[in-house]
Amino acid sequence: MVGPERPRFVLFGSSVVQFSFSREGWASILTDIYARKADIVLRGYAGWNSRRGLQVLEKVFPKDAAVQPSLVLVYFGGNDSSSPHPTGLGPHVPLDEYVENMKKIALHLKSLSENTRIIFLSTPPVNEAQMCDVFGAQIGLLGRTNESCRMYSEACLKLCQELDIKAIDLWTALQQRDDWLTVSFTDGIHLSSEGSKIVVKEILKVLKEADWTPSLHWRSLPPEFGEDSPYDFVGPSGNPVNTSNIVAPWQTQWEEI
């Protein structure tokens, strides 16, 4: 463990979480803008569904941990919504069980600390045609449709409303762009850099609007090692310029969100 201690944001879910750390994904964007403010931690992996999430929940989020996360972003639903396999194996989870699993995950996370904040991400849509192009004969193994994604998204949002948990409607958010089908995905399922920008925008909106103390929005958190230093660059006045809270040119798009 390295210090000093600072806020920890844990991303918990399936491949939409794991792959978000690569290819200008939404986790990589968050890691960039929170570089001096919080640690973005991956605890979500390809193939996981709400059953697997529930199975590992106490290992990933032990109640007796010395330090609890400041924020947990949870995404399950895409794999759960896939078609059931005749063997009973595979990622499919019936809708009623999915809701119950997500409820148990939510209640466990709520019990960690009064300062642990939670945001659920609902199931995004898919591009079925692109899935066929990319996966070909294997498309039947995925068994995912836009309609099933919609059902699981709506169920997740309803649960969050009942439990008073912040939620992001990815099903709707991604489809706000007229060209969402062609720009949002790398393979019809996983998010492209353009799709990821929509996710980041929605996350930052929640963090900015939430009545949480302290605020977890990136512009509200203090920078690590933010004190003045004689080793900073010297400005025109001849005095050092504190560089701890500088916004890089590629980060300015997030300043107003």
Phi, psi and omega in degrees: 000135177252155181239177357285162180296138178215170183305144180238121177256120182254129178257118190236123180168222186244209185294334175298334174276308183303313184283353179287352177271358182235166173053045180057038178285173187294329177289323179293326177293315178299318179300323179293308186284340177259016188306322181256015189230328182202157176263128177261115190247130179272123171218047178215137191223154182304137177091346182288147173232186184293332176295313180294322177300317179293324181296322184260004190305312185284340175284320180284323183233070179293138182292336183265014179298142181296325179231127179261153180296148175281330182212137173237123174258122187244128173224113165221150177151321181296310179292321178303323186280355180293161184293144179293145177268143182305332181283345186086355177273177176099182189278347185300136173229124179305149188304315181298318179291321177304313180298317180294320178298315180295326177296315180296320177297315181298314182293323177296314180297322178297330184279351185294313183192148176292347179258003176273118180263153186226136171228126174263139173255127181278168183295124178282167174287175175229161172258099187296322180294317179294322176302316180297318180296319186280316188263345175054235184296340181278358185301327179295333179290332181280317175054041185245137179229160176299323182294317179293322177298319179300315182299317182286327176297311182297323179294320178296314181296321178295318179298316181298323177296318181293325184265002182057051178245138177298138181219149177242124182275084181292331179303315180280317186302316183293331184272005177290331177280135180298329183259026187302325182296327186265341186245350191273342191231156173268332184216013183098342182239305186276149192278138173281180177297323179291317176297322180294326178298325178294318179297314179300316179302316181292320178297313181295325177298316179296315182295326180286322186272342184293140178272065182248139176239118359283161174294143179255008177293145189297331180275349180266329181289140178288147178286148176288139184052053184271004182289157176298147180219139176291352181267356176292165177299146181268127182275180181302332181284351183092002179254151177298145178253120180295119184260005190292335184241024179292138175261119180291156183306322182282352179264349184298336179297341182260357187295324184268007182250000000 
